[in-house]
Amino acid sequence: MTQSGMPEIVERLAATINAGDTDGFLALFPSNGIVEDWGRRFEGHDAIRGWSDKELIGAKGVLTLGRIIDQSGNRTSLYTDWVSSFFSGSSVFTFTLDGDLIREMVISAG
């Protein structure tokens, strides 16, 4: 955890996205990791890469981490702000951590 209470891996995730580092981003998930983006589910590195190439890193986005909403056990939810060529706006990101990896990242209405 960082001083703000934010899990370090979540800060690394934002840094890899903002740096446009797809391989670094994928390395934060296990091979069967999950991204759920407003109800659409992407499981595994290939599916997550396909989604990211269009809507996340490929969209040249900037993710700004906001205030933590809830933190319990291995789950952290926080407000975020996203600006990209694909979509811009506020969302809630919920991370389920598994050791030093992100098991699941869920993006929902903020």
WOZINOR-V374189 format. One record per pair of residues at least 12 apart in sequence whose C-alpha atoms are under 8 Angstrom apart, sorted by sequence separation. I is the first residue (numbers start at 1). J is the second residue. If there is no record, write none. Layout:
BEGIN
I;J  I;J
END
This chain:
BEGIN
13;25  32;44  33;45  66;78  67;79  79;91  80;92  93;105  94;106  31;44  32;45  35;48  65;78  66;79  67;80  79;92  80;93  93;106  94;107  30;44  31;45  34;48  65;79  66;80  78;92  79;93  92;106  93;107  13;28  30;45  65;80  66;81  77;92  78;93  92;107  93;108  29;45  64;80  65;81  77;93  78;94  91;107  92;108  63;80  64;81  77;94  91;108  92;109  63;81  64;82  76;94  77;95  91;109  92;110  9;28  26;45  63;82  75;94  76;95  90;109  91;110  62;82  63;83  75;95  76;96  90;110  61;82  62;83  75;96  26;48  61;83  62;84  74;96  75;97  26;49  61;84  74;97  60;84  61;85  74;98  59;84  60;85  59;85  22;49  59;86  56;84  22;52  56;86  80;110  55;86  79;110  54;86  55;87  22;57  21;57  20;57  20;58  17;56  18;57  17;57  20;60  18;60  18;61  17;61  18;62  17;62  18;63  17;63  14;63  14;64  14;65  11;65  6;68  36;104  38;106  33;102  34;103  35;104  36;105  37;106  38;107  39;108  33;103  34;104  35;105  36;106  37;107  38;108  30;101  32;103  33;104  34;105  35;106  36;107  37;108  38;109  28;100  29;101  30;102  35;107  28;101  29;102  30;103  28;102  29;103  29;104  10;95  9;100  9;101  9;102
END
